[in-house]
């Protein structure tokens, strides 16, 4: 699936200005893809693009500013591709709100749902249909380890990630006779901007050990290329995921509650 300009396959990575998205963009650049990096902050995204061009001289990186929490933003990003075939979509953009649900801001939570759920569904729908028309493609959807359990004090975030996991695995099954694969990425706590943006810097999970986003992205890339259904990054997280499958939800909720505790919780 060559892009129109270079003959290299095109990867579209959302949430690409930092963290896992940035490292996914690097992985695709290192492995022969042209990369369209999408995010909603122009300055930070452009800085990330320039940095990657310096780190991956053979790569070709483009910045596409779009607010994927809106239908207009998703449509704008899709049309910015100019009809170029997307070989890989890494649907990674997401955000969260921390705190007690009865006290958190409704507008912030609805915006998170729009970004994590509606925006992802919209973009995947558009790109998937093109992939099926061409007869090839790969989709990576970033969920989370917390998708396997309730998430007190991050109730909306955990619920949206559970949606993404279920959604991704469902359409993967629908595509079992088609030449398009869907892979679900389920990272645990990772060294990204998430904890700052979600106002969780004082929590136990933010203060504890976290994975390197470069390692997470490498595992995700390898799993995607193999056509795996899902990947839990990191050995410790794989053990947590296995334990979650046999642990009652009430107990998992309490574990996550303890992790999400902070000075004001």
Secondary structure, 3 states (H helix, E strand, C coil): CECCCCCCEEEEEECCCCHHHHHHHHHHHHCCCEEEEEECCHHHHHHHHHHHHHHCCCCEEEEEECCCCCHHHHHHHHHHCCCCCCCEEEECCCCCCCCCCCCCCHHHHHHHHHHHHHHHHHHHHHHHHHHHHHCCEEEEEECCHHHHCCCCCCHHHHHHHHHHHHHHHHHHHHCCCCCEEEEEEECCCECCCHHHHCCCCCCHHHHCCCECHHHHHHHHHHHHHHCCCEEECCHHHHHHHHHHCCCCHHHHHHHHHHHCCCCCC
